[in-house]
Amino acid sequence: NNYSDWHTVYAMVENKVPGGRTIYGTVRQVERFSLKDDTILAGINIPIAEGVNLTTEGENSQSHNVLPIWSGYMELELRFDGGYGVAAGARRTEYRDSRLSIGSLRVDRYFGNLQAAYSYYAISADTIGSVSSHFFQMSYFYSDNDFIRAGYTTGKEIEGAGPLGMLVSEIEGYVVSGRQWLSASWAVSYELGSQAQGTHYTRAWAGLGLRYRF
């Protein structure tokens, strides 16, 4: 619908510390609808017990022209024998004119090198109401660190869209992503996707990144 291109550039660092915990952070710049935002995110993944992991993270944008002012997320994941897993999460997001609450439930199972996953999202906005969406994903791990995955999403979504306000959309989207290690230190990540936001717009994207391990 003749909107300007959407650009995202980010840098992420993660570090595994004693006890199996992983600390991570991301600095990101987004340009959308010809508006720029900078944001910073910090999070930690904590193994609570055998097969039990807790992830919590927070994100803040001082400019918040399009991105949220802040967002907080927490997820509890359980792994079971037979390759089964289940995770429940909650996110609270505050925009300039509205607040979103998102609950998520994910179930997955490994079949050898394949992982099949289904996620359900319930989204509620203070000023709009509630909607829900579904995400189906299949991943193939062709080595310990390399993978390719495909996903499909459908349902309804509420999102903050800067000058367009809060949008409620029927969504349908596809995404293919993966990671390939080129050496012990360097890897390439990639992503291709397309998502229709009802009659508002359809966005197609490509992403390419480098990862360095030290």
N, C-alpha and C positions, 0 to 999 in steps of 0.2 A: 504493500500500500504506500509506496514511495517514501517510507521512513529511511533515515540515514542508517548506514551499516553499524553493526554492533561489534566493538573491538574489546578484547580482554587480554591483558598481559599480567602474569603473576610469577612470583618466586616463592617456593616452598622449601622449608627445611624440616627434617625430622630426625630424632635421635633416640635410640634405644638405650635405656639406662638400667642399672642393676634392679633385679626384681621382675624383669620382663615388661616394664612400663615403656611406652612410647610417647614422647613429647613432640609436638609438631606446631608449626606456625606458618602462616601465609600472608604475604603482602600482595595486594591486587589493585590494579587500576582498570576501570571499566568506562567505556564511552558508549552511551546509548541515547538515542534521540538527540544527538549532538550535545549531550551533557556528560561531564566527566565526574567520576567519583573515585576516591581512594579508600581502601578498607584494609583492616588488619584483623587477622584471626589467630587464636591460640587454642590448643586443645591437648588432651592427654587421654591415652588408653591405658587402663589399669586392669591387670589380671587379678580378680578377687579370689578365685579358687580355681581348681581344675575344671576347665571348660566354661568358666564364667568370666566375662569381660565387661568392664564399664568404660564407656567413652563419654567425655563431656568437653564441650568447646564453647567459646564465645567469640563474637565478631562485632566490630564497631566501625562506623564510617562517620568522620567529622563533617564531610560535605553533604552526604545523603541526599543528593539531587534525585537519584533514581534508586540507589540501593537503600536498604533499611538503615535506620539510625543505629540499631543494635539487634543482635540475634543471639539467642542462647539455645543450646542443644544438649540432650542427654540420652544415651542409649544403653540398654542392658542386653547383652548377647549371651545365649546359652548354646553350647555345643554338646551333642549326644553321640553315643555309639552308633555306628552304621552310617556315619556321614551326615546326620541330620543337624540342623541348626535353626534357632528361632531368635529373633531380636525385636524388642519393643523400644520405641523412642518417642520423645516429645520435644518440640521446638516452639519457642516463643519469639516472635519477630515484631518489631515496632517500626513503622514508617512514620512519615510526618503527619499523616491524616488518619491512620488506622493501625490496628494491631491484629496480627494473625497468630492463631494457635494451631499447630499441626501435630497430630498423633500418627505414628507409623507402626506397622507390624510387618515383619519380614520372616518368611520361612524359606529354607533352602535345603538342598541335599546334594552331596557329591556322589557321582557315579564314576569311579575311577578318576580320570583326568577332567571329567565334565562336572560342572556345577549348574544346577537349575535353581532359580530363585523367583519368588513372587513377593511383591510388596504392596500393601494397602495403605493409602494415605487419607486421613480425614482432616479437612481443612476448615477452620472457622474464622471469620472476620468479625470484629466487634460491630461494624456498621453494615454488614452485608448479609451474613448468614453462613450456612455450612454447605460444603460440597465434598466430593470424594473422588479419588483416582486410583488407578492400578498400574503397576509396572511389572513386566515379565522380562527375565533376563537369563541368558544362557552363556556360560563361560567355558572356554577350553584352555587348559593349562598344558602347553606342549613341552614345558620344562618346569623346573622348580620356580623360576622367576619370570618366565615369559608366558603371555596369555593373549587371547583375543576373545572379545565378548560382543554379543548382540542383544539389544533391548527394544522393547515395544511398550509404549505408554498410551493409556486411554482413560477417559473420564472427564471430570471437570476440575478446573484449577482457579484459584484466586491469587493474583500477584499484583505487586505494586509496579506501576509503569510510568513513574515520573509525571510528565505533563498530561498523560492519559488518565491519571488517577488509578484507582483500584479496578482491575479488570477481572470479570468472571467469564471464563471461556470454556467451551467444549474443546478438549485437546485430543490430538492423536499424533504420535511421534515415533520415530525410529532412530536408533543410534548404534553405531559400530565403533568400538574402541579397542585399544590394545597396548602392549608394551613389549619391546624387544631389546634385550641386552646385547650390546655390540662387543663388550669386553667386560672384565671384572669391575671396571669403574664407570663405564658409560652406557646409557640406555636411551632409546628413543620411545616416546609415547605419542599416540595419535588418536584422533577422534573425528568421525564424520556423522552428521545427523541432520534431521529435519523434523520440525514440529509445527503443526497448525494450531493457532490460538483462535479457534472459532472463525468469525469473519473479520477479526481485528487485523491479523497478519499471519503469514507463514514465514518462519525463519529457517534457513538452511545454514549450516556452519561446518567449518573444518578447523581442527586444532592440531598443532604439532609442538612437541616439547622435548627437551633434553633433561636427563637425570644423571647426576654425578654422585658416586658413592665413595666415601673416604672414611 
